[in-house]
Amino acid sequence: MSLTSTMFTGVSGLLNQAEAMNVIGNNISNVNTLGFKGSRMLFSDVLSTSVGSQSLGQLGHGVQIQKVDTTFSQSSLETTTIPTDVAIQGDNFFAVAKPGTPITATAVAATDAYYTRAGAFRVDSSKALITPDNYNVLDSASMPIVFTPQYTTPGGVVLDFQKVSSISAKGEIALLYSDAGGNSSIVYYQGNAAAPVTAAPTVFLGTAKIDNPPGMEKVGGSLFRSTGSITGGSGDPVIGSQNGATEKIMANNIELSNVDLANEFVKMILTQRAYSANSKTITTSDEMTQEILNLKR
């Protein structure tokens, strides 16, 4: 390998280790971001050339970025006192729709939805269940979840919506309604309307099964989008509900970032040393080139 090739090999190492440091820095900066999934840099060597004959072996020409891979390991949960703070125990994702999605629209297509593990949901003034960024949370029928402001009992008593009372392991949403006298009733969510407590709940908080989560596209805000059935893609999402056993909703909990701060600092030190070593390679090659030039004088 020529000295020039050695220098270019070192340069490739510098550039790619700098990108690796960017990935580590982004992980560290999101250590407190709800539902954040950290990334890691995967490297591969550049196509090598033969030295002399094939029997003498091959030399590489540096390093290249193979992929920035997102890790979807289960994060730890933090307990809260808010019923609409929910986390998923399992591999599924919450399904949400972009802000402003019409409430009366047909079901949101799975390919148009966004997916997240951050379940810090809230009820807005229109009684829609939303994320902090105003994305509409979808139910198991892929419809935006909106609660009826008023509910009339079979006896003709008008009840006003108060709050989400609880969410079960399967995603059943129980709502609290009360009349002017303070008498309250629990009503289950069915579609975009409330139903009597005696009726069996049929629509739940929506969750999506993703065949290949690392194949999803990051769009920021702890949100991901499906990349479909292309080679290496995430596959087509299937929106439904949790089974309440191997996959279940954990109400009064939120999922934290899966970034291991200690591990990231170790990676930072190793990356910095690799950067310095590549820099030394360039410096040494330059000194050797200078020595050769001096011999010709």
C-alpha positions as CSV (number, residue, x, y, z in Angstrom):
1,M,0.0,0.0,0.0
2,S,1.3,3.4,-0.9
3,L,1.8,6.2,1.6
4,T,-1.0,8.1,-0.2
5,S,-3.4,5.2,0.3
6,T,-2.4,5.0,3.9
7,M,-3.3,8.7,4.4
8,F,-6.7,8.2,2.7
9,T,-7.3,5.2,4.9
10,G,-6.6,7.4,7.9
11,V,-8.9,10.1,6.6
12,S,-11.7,7.6,6.2
13,G,-11.2,6.6,9.8
14,L,-11.3,10.2,11.0
15,L,-14.5,11.1,9.1
16,N,-16.4,8.0,10.2
17,Q,-15.3,8.1,13.8
18,A,-16.5,11.7,13.8
19,E,-19.9,10.5,12.7
20,A,-19.8,7.8,15.4
21,M,-19.2,10.5,17.9
22,N,-22.3,12.3,16.6
23,V,-24.4,9.2,17.2
24,I,-23.0,8.9,20.7
25,G,-23.7,12.5,21.4
26,N,-27.3,12.2,20.2
27,N,-27.8,9.2,22.5
28,I,-26.4,11.1,25.5
29,S,-28.5,14.2,24.8
30,N,-31.7,12.1,24.7
31,V,-31.0,10.1,27.9
32,N,-34.1,11.8,29.5
33,T,-36.3,11.7,26.4
34,L,-39.4,9.5,27.0
35,G,-39.6,6.5,24.8
36,F,-36.3,7.3,23.1
37,K,-34.5,4.4,21.4
38,G,-30.7,4.8,21.1
39,S,-28.6,4.2,18.0
40,R,-25.3,2.6,17.3
41,M,-22.9,2.9,14.4
42,L,-22.1,-0.2,12.4
43,F,-18.9,-0.1,10.4
44,S,-17.5,-2.2,7.6
45,D,-14.2,-2.2,5.7
46,V,-13.8,-0.7,2.3
47,L,-13.2,-3.1,-0.6
48,S,-9.6,-4.5,-0.4
49,T,-7.0,-5.0,-3.2
50,S,-4.6,-7.9,-3.6
51,V,-1.0,-7.5,-2.6
52,G,1.3,-9.0,-5.3
53,S,-0.4,-12.2,-6.1
54,Q,-3.6,-13.4,-4.5
55,S,-1.6,-15.7,-2.2
56,L,0.1,-12.7,-0.5
57,G,-3.3,-11.5,0.9
58,Q,-5.3,-8.4,0.6
59,L,-5.1,-4.9,2.1
60,G,-8.1,-2.8,2.9
61,H,-8.6,0.9,2.1
62,G,-10.2,2.1,5.3
63,V,-13.6,2.0,6.9
64,Q,-17.1,3.0,5.9
65,I,-20.4,3.4,7.7
66,Q,-22.5,0.3,7.1
67,K,-25.6,1.5,9.0
68,V,-26.8,3.6,11.9
69,D,-28.8,1.0,13.7
70,T,-31.6,1.8,16.2
71,T,-31.8,-0.5,19.2
72,F,-35.3,-1.3,20.4
73,S,-34.6,-3.0,23.8
74,Q,-37.3,-2.6,26.5
75,S,-36.6,0.5,28.6
76,S,-37.3,0.9,32.3
77,L,-40.7,2.2,33.4
78,E,-41.4,5.2,35.7
79,T,-44.5,5.1,37.8
80,T,-46.8,8.2,37.7
81,T,-50.2,9.2,39.1
82,I,-51.7,10.0,35.7
83,P,-54.0,7.2,34.2
84,T,-53.3,8.4,30.7
85,D,-49.5,7.8,31.2
86,V,-49.2,4.4,29.6
87,A,-46.3,2.1,28.6
88,I,-46.2,-1.2,26.7
89,Q,-44.7,-4.3,28.2
90,G,-43.7,-6.1,25.0
91,D,-42.5,-5.2,21.5
92,N,-45.5,-3.3,20.1
93,F,-45.9,0.4,19.5
94,F,-48.6,3.0,20.1
95,A,-50.2,4.2,16.9
96,V,-50.8,7.9,16.4
97,A,-52.0,10.2,13.6
98,K,-50.6,13.6,12.6
99,P,-52.2,16.6,14.3
100,G,-55.4,17.8,12.7
101,T,-56.6,14.4,11.6
102,P,-60.4,14.7,11.1
103,I,-62.2,13.0,13.9
104,T,-65.0,11.9,11.6
105,A,-62.6,10.4,9.0
106,T,-62.3,6.8,8.1
107,A,-59.7,4.7,9.7
108,V,-56.1,5.9,9.4
109,A,-54.1,3.6,7.1
110,A,-51.3,1.8,9.0
111,T,-48.8,3.1,6.4
112,D,-49.9,6.7,7.2
113,A,-49.8,6.4,11.0
114,Y,-46.8,7.1,13.2
115,Y,-45.5,4.8,15.9
116,T,-44.0,5.5,19.3
117,R,-43.2,4.0,22.6
118,A,-43.7,7.3,24.5
119,G,-47.1,7.0,26.1
120,A,-47.5,10.4,27.9
121,F,-51.0,11.0,26.6
122,R,-53.4,13.7,27.6
123,V,-57.1,14.7,26.9
124,D,-57.4,18.0,25.2
125,S,-60.3,20.5,25.3
126,S,-62.2,18.7,22.5
127,K,-61.9,15.4,24.6
128,A,-59.5,13.9,22.1
129,L,-56.6,11.7,23.4
130,I,-53.4,13.3,22.2
131,T,-49.6,13.2,22.6
132,P,-47.6,16.3,23.9
133,D,-47.0,17.2,20.3
134,N,-50.8,17.1,19.5
135,Y,-50.7,13.8,17.5
136,N,-54.0,12.0,17.8
137,V,-53.8,8.6,19.6
138,L,-55.5,5.8,17.6
139,D,-57.7,3.0,18.9
140,S,-57.6,-0.6,17.9
141,A,-59.8,0.3,14.9
142,S,-57.2,2.9,13.7
143,M,-59.6,5.7,14.5
144,P,-58.6,8.9,16.5
145,I,-59.7,8.4,20.1
146,V,-62.3,11.1,21.1
147,F,-64.5,10.8,24.1
148,T,-68.2,12.0,24.1
149,P,-68.5,15.2,26.2
150,Q,-71.9,14.2,27.5
151,Y,-73.5,10.8,28.0
152,T,-77.2,10.2,28.6
153,T,-78.0,7.1,30.7
154,P,-80.8,4.8,29.8
155,G,-82.8,6.5,32.5
156,G,-82.4,9.9,30.8
157,V,-79.8,11.4,33.1
158,V,-77.3,13.6,31.4
159,L,-73.7,13.0,32.5
160,D,-70.7,15.2,31.8
161,F,-67.2,13.8,31.0
162,Q,-64.8,14.2,33.9
163,K,-61.6,12.1,33.1
164,V,-60.1,8.9,32.0
165,S,-60.6,6.6,35.0
166,S,-58.3,3.7,34.1
167,I,-56.8,1.7,31.2
168,S,-56.7,-2.1,31.5
169,A,-53.9,-4.4,30.4
170,K,-55.7,-5.0,27.1
171,G,-56.2,-1.2,26.6
172,E,-59.9,-1.0,27.7
173,I,-60.5,2.7,28.5
174,A,-62.8,3.4,31.4
175,L,-64.2,6.9,31.6
176,L,-65.7,8.8,34.5
177,Y,-68.9,10.8,34.0
178,S,-70.9,12.7,36.6
179,D,-74.2,14.7,36.8
180,A,-74.7,18.1,38.3
181,G,-75.2,16.6,41.7
182,G,-71.9,14.8,41.7
183,N,-73.2,11.3,41.1
184,S,-70.7,9.5,38.9
185,S,-70.7,6.6,36.6
186,I,-68.0,4.6,34.8
187,V,-68.5,4.4,31.1
188,Y,-66.4,2.4,28.6
189,Y,-65.1,3.9,25.4
190,Q,-66.6,2.4,22.2
191,G,-65.4,3.9,19.0
192,N,-65.9,7.6,19.1
193,A,-68.9,7.4,21.5
194,A,-69.5,6.4,25.1
195,A,-71.4,3.2,25.9
196,P,-73.1,2.1,29.1
197,V,-71.1,0.2,31.7
198,T,-73.2,-2.9,31.0
199,A,-72.1,-3.0,27.4
200,A,-69.0,-5.0,26.6
201,P,-66.1,-2.8,25.5
202,T,-65.2,-3.5,21.9
203,V,-62.6,-0.8,21.0
204,F,-59.3,-0.4,22.9
205,L,-56.2,1.7,22.9
206,G,-54.5,0.9,19.6
207,T,-51.1,-0.8,19.4
208,A,-49.2,-1.9,16.4
209,K,-47.1,-5.0,15.7
210,I,-44.0,-4.2,13.6
211,D,-42.2,-7.2,12.0
212,N,-38.8,-5.4,11.8
213,P,-38.6,-2.4,14.1
214,P,-35.0,-1.5,13.1
215,G,-36.3,-1.0,9.5
216,M,-38.5,1.9,10.5
217,E,-37.7,5.5,9.7
218,K,-37.0,7.9,12.5
219,V,-39.0,11.2,12.2
220,G,-38.1,12.8,15.5
221,G,-40.1,13.3,18.7
222,S,-39.7,9.6,19.6
223,L,-41.8,8.9,16.5
224,F,-41.2,6.3,13.7
225,R,-42.8,5.6,10.4
226,S,-43.2,2.3,8.5
227,T,-41.0,1.7,5.5
228,G,-43.3,-1.1,4.2
229,S,-42.3,-4.3,2.7
230,I,-39.2,-3.1,0.8
231,T,-36.0,-5.0,1.3
232,G,-34.7,-4.3,4.8
233,G,-37.9,-2.4,5.6
234,S,-40.1,-2.6,8.7
235,G,-42.9,-4.6,7.1
236,D,-46.5,-3.6,7.0
237,P,-47.8,-2.7,10.5
238,V,-50.8,-4.4,12.0
239,I,-52.8,-2.2,14.3
240,G,-54.9,-3.9,16.9
241,S,-55.0,-4.3,20.7
242,Q,-52.8,-6.0,23.3
243,N,-53.5,-9.5,24.5
244,G,-53.1,-8.5,28.1
245,A,-50.6,-11.4,28.8
246,T,-47.3,-11.5,26.8
247,E,-48.1,-8.0,25.5
248,K,-49.9,-5.6,27.8
249,I,-50.6,-2.0,28.6
250,M,-49.1,-0.7,31.9
251,A,-51.2,2.3,33.0
252,N,-49.8,4.9,35.3
253,N,-46.4,4.2,33.8
254,I,-44.2,5.8,31.2
255,E,-41.3,4.3,29.3
256,L,-38.0,6.0,29.7
257,S,-35.0,6.2,27.3
258,N,-33.1,2.9,26.8
259,V,-29.8,4.8,26.6
260,D,-27.2,3.4,29.0
261,L,-25.2,6.4,30.0
262,A,-22.2,4.5,31.4
263,N,-22.0,2.4,28.2
264,E,-22.2,5.6,26.0
265,F,-19.3,7.2,27.9
266,V,-17.2,4.0,27.3
267,K,-18.0,4.2,23.6
268,M,-17.1,7.9,23.6
269,I,-13.6,7.1,25.0
270,L,-13.0,4.3,22.6
271,T,-14.2,6.4,19.6
272,Q,-11.9,9.3,20.7
273,R,-8.9,7.0,20.9
274,A,-9.7,5.5,17.5
275,Y,-9.9,9.1,16.1
276,S,-6.6,9.9,17.7
277,A,-5.0,6.7,16.2
278,N,-6.3,7.6,12.7
279,S,-4.9,11.1,13.1
280,K,-1.5,9.6,14.1
281,T,-1.6,7.4,11.0
282,I,-2.0,10.5,8.8
283,T,0.8,12.3,10.6
284,T,3.2,9.3,10.4
285,S,2.4,8.9,6.7
286,D,3.1,12.6,6.1
287,E,6.5,12.3,8.0
288,M,7.5,9.2,5.9
289,T,6.6,11.1,2.7
290,Q,8.7,14.0,3.8
291,E,11.6,11.7,4.5
292,I,11.4,10.2,1.0
293,L,11.4,13.7,-0.5
294,N,14.5,14.6,1.5
295,L,16.3,11.5,0.2
296,K,15.8,12.8,-3.4
297,R,17.4,16.1,-2.7
